[in-house]
Structure formats: C-alpha cells, structure tokens
Amino acid sequence: MKYIDLNADIGEGFGDYQIANDAALMPRITSANVACGFHAGDAVIMANTVALAKQHQVDLGAHVGFPDLMGFGRRRMQIEPQVMAHYVTYQLGALSAFAASARYPLTHMSFHGALGNMVSEDEQLAQVLLQAVRDFDPNMIISTMSGNAVERVARQLDLSVVCTFLADRAYESNGLLVSRAKPGAVIHDTEQLRVRVRQFLTQGTVQAIDGNTLTVNASSILVHGDTAESIVMVDILREMITELDIPLLPPSRQLRQHTWESTVL
C-alpha cells in the first residue's frame, strides 16, 4: 500500500452533550468528517471542530445526514430525493461557512448513518444527492466505501473519490455494512480490530460476517468517534501503520500525489 489516510467521524455532540473526546482524537487522525447540525453538531461545536482541524492540519470534511437529532441519523427516513438534496446543500453550506471564517479549506464530504446506507444502495438517490454536491463544489472529494453506488455515481459525475475501510464495522458479503440492529455489527474488541486491519493493510481484503473474503480497494481507514474505544483503536491503527512503514496521507494530499504520479508516468 502506497499510503493511507486515518479518518474519523467527529464533532458529534450537541449543546452540552459530548459524544467523543474530539480534542484527543483530532491530533491522532489525518482527516475528519464533521457533523453539520442535522444528525449531530451545532454552531459552537462546528466552529470549535474546524479550529481543531486547522490547529492540527487535519483535512476537514462535511458529514451530512438525515435531520434526526433524536436518532443520531441512524433511522431511515423517507424524504423526497430533491428535498434531501437541498438538505445536503444546507449542511455543506453550514460547515463551509465556519471553514471560510477560519480561513481553512473544506476538502471532502461523506454521508452519515442511515442516509449513508441508503445512498450506498440506491444509484438514483446517489445521482440526485451527488449532483447537489457537485453543484456546490465540483472539487469536493467524496469519501465512501468502495464498490457501492456512491463511488460509481461520483466517478460518473467526475467527482474525486477516496475510498475508506471501516475498521470498527462488520461487512456483509455484498460489501455493504451489517445493520447495527444485528449482533456483531460494531467491532469493540481491539484484537479483532488488529486482525481485520492487518489483513486489509497487507492483503487488501477483509472477512465478511459470513466468513467470505472481500476485496477492499481503499486508501483510508475510518473509526467512528462515538465508538467507545475509538481513541484506543486509532492508537492501535497508528502503531500498525508505522510498523508496516506506510506513509500517512490525507485525502487532499493523496489526490495531489496521484495527479503528480499520473503526470510523471
């Protein structure tokens, strides 16, 4: 593997409620997906998280989801695609305002929770929502799992894509995530994490929940900030990445490196 990004969902508190230790997590990662006020986050949290990203020179991304604070964006909602597209624009605009105020670039975006699952499965929905992203900023990098509808449609729309491996989530044999309603969907055991990530980093594969081996074409590893063991997990990942002598490179620099390599070749 040429390089890897270490990514986390972050900024997912609300008001006085704190979900993860963002101040401890941010220096350990190379890119962050920041909640934009719909499934979590608020103006103060967004401003503080952007400041943290700038302080530690972490790629800043928008993590957009359903308007579902009560359910943390993990409940499926039936919203007209064009209405949801406006919600996507709204969330991108909210975080980009704080990024502009801090004079720090917004580099990428990803879909959160139930919205992420739905758009990964449905190319028509992906087309509408990703067109909204493209209309907002055609240079926006799309962060998603490999082989799903989001990756396919993003590439059709000529959007840059960085694919990610979800270290703390189990996979179905079709490459999509195991529902959180099922046992074993979220990985908490750190030794299981080590085995999964080492297999991904050295072989480019992962074991699905049914035992099948899946190929994972990704250059980023994601840990969910709200996973209780997230900081320990990120430390383990950094240790393994260092041991395997793989350079850490955030999405924006990966794309610049890829462009340079293409030019040289």
N, C-alpha and C positions, 0 to 999 in steps of 0.2 A: 504494500500500500504506500502510495507516494506521500500522502499527508492526510490528516484527519482534523475535523472541527469538533469541539466539545461544546455541546449545546444544552440549554435548559430553559424550561418554561419558568417565568419569574414575574414578580410584580403582581401576584395573585391574591393579595389581601383585599380588604375593603374597609374603609374607615379605620376604626380602632382594631380591626381583626387582622391578624398576621398569619399567613399560611406557611411561609417558609422564611428562613433567615437569609434574606436577599443580600445583605451586606457581607455575609460569609460566603455565599455561593458565587457571587459575581466575580471575585478575583480568581476563582478556580476554573472558569469557563472561557471560551473564546467567542461564543455568540449567545444572545439571549432573545427569547420570544416573550414579549411583554404584553400582558393583558391590557386591553384598551377600554375597559369600563363596562363591557356587556356581560361577560361571564364572571368577571372579577376586575379589580383595579378601580381607581378613581383618579381625580386630577392630581391630588397630592402624591399618591403612590407613583403615578406615571412620571411626574416631574422628578421625584427622588430617584426612580429607577433609571431614567435617562441620565441623570447626573452620575450615578454609579457606573453606568456603562461607559460614559465618557472618561471618568476617572481611571478606569482600568482598561480602556481602549478595547472594549468588547463590542463586536458587531451588534447593532441594535435592530431588532425585528419586531413587527406587529403580530400579536397572536389574537386572531379575530374569531369570535364565536357567536353563539345564539344570545339573544337578550334574556339571560336566565341566571340572575344572581343567586336566586334561591337554590337552584340545582347545579350551580357551578358549571353551567353549559354542557352538562353531561346527559341531559334529557333531550330526546329527539323532538323537534318542533316542526310542524307543517306550516311553512311560511312560503308565500309565493316567491319563486326564484328572483324576479326582478326587485321585489321588496328586500329580499335578503342581500341582493347586490348593493342596494343603497345602504344597508346596514354595514356591509363590508367597507364601502367608501367612507362612511361615517367614522368607523373605528380607525381606519388608516389615517384619516384626517386628524383625528384627536391626537394620536401619538406623534404624527409628523409635526403638529404644532409645537409640542414640547421639544421635539428634536431640533426644530428650527430655532426656537428660543434659546436652546443650549448650544447652538452652532455645532451640532453633531449629526451626522447623516443617518437616515433610516435606510437600511440596506436590504432588508428581506421581510417576508411575511409567511405565516403559516396558519392553517385552520385548526381550531381547538375542538377537542371533545367530540360531542355528538355531531356537530357540523362537519368536523374533520372526517369522521367516519362516513357520513352521508355523501360528502363531495368526493371521497375516495372511491365510492362505489358507483357513482352516477355521472356519466360523462356530460349529459345535458346540463345538470346543475353545475358541474365544473366549468363548462363553457361560459355560462352566464356570469358566475362569480369571478372567474379569472379574467374575463373581458373587463369587468369592473376594475380589477387590479391593474390591468394593462392601461386602461383609460386614465387611471390615477397617476401611474408612473410606469412607463414601458421598460424602465431599467430595474424595476423591482425584482429581486431574486425570490423564487418560490422554494420554500423548504417543505419537503414532503417525503413520504416513504416511496421507495422505488416500485415501479411496475403497476401503479394504480392510475385511476382516471385523472387525478390532479397532475401527475407527471406527464401523462400522454397529452392532455389538452394544453398544458403550459408550453410544452415544446411545439405543439401545433401553432400556438399563438406567438411563437418566437420569444417567449419569456425565458430568462435564465433559470436553471433549476439546480439545486443542491439537494441530493437525496440523503435521508437520515435513517439510521438504525436506532430503534427504540430499545435501549438497554434494559429498562425496567418493565417492559410489557411483553406478554406472550403473543405469538403469532399463530394464526390459523394456517392450514396447508395452502390456502389460496393467496397467502401473503398479506392479508389484512389482519387487523388486531383482534384478539379474542375479546369478546364483550366483558366489561367489568362486572357484569352480573354473574359470570361463570367463575368457579374456583380456579385459582392459578393464573388469572388474567394479569395481575400485577406481581412483579418479582420483588420480593423483600429480602430473600436470602442472599447474602453477599458472595457466598461461594458459588451459588448458581449463577450469579451475575458474572463472576470471574470466568467461568467455563464458557458462558454464552459469548462474552465479549472477546475472549481469546480466540474462539472459533471464528467469529466474524473478522477480527483483525488479521488472522493468519490464513484463513481459508475462504473468506468471503461468503460464508454460509451461516445458517442458524437452524436449530431444531425447532420445528413447529410443535404445537401442543400435542399433536397426534403421533409425533415421532418422525415424521417426514423431514428430509433435509431440504431447506430452501436456499436458493442463491440470493444474496442481498448485495445489490450494486449501490453502495453508499459511500460517501466521504465525510459523514458527520455522525456523531453519536449523541443521542438525546437522553437526558434524565429528567423526569418530571419533578419540579421543585416541590410539589406537595406530597411526593413520596417521602415517608418519614425518614428513610435512610439516605436521602438524596446527597447530603454533603459527604458522608462516608463513601457512597458509591462514586461520586465524582473524584474523590481522592484515590480510590482504587483504580479508576479509569486512567487517571494521570500517571499513576505508578506503572500500569501496564503499557501505556503508550510510550513512556520513557524507556522502559525495559526493551521494547521492540524497536526503539530508535526511529519512531515515526514522528515527523515534524507536525506540530500543532499549527493549523492554518484556518482562520475563519472564512466563511463563505465568500466575502468580497475579495479577499486575497487569493482564494482558490481560483476564482474566475479570472483574475488578472494573471495568475500563473498559467492557467490553461490557455489564455489568449496568447501569452508570450511563447509558450511551447508550440502552439499551432503556427505562430509566425516564424519561429526558428525552423520548424520542420518544413 
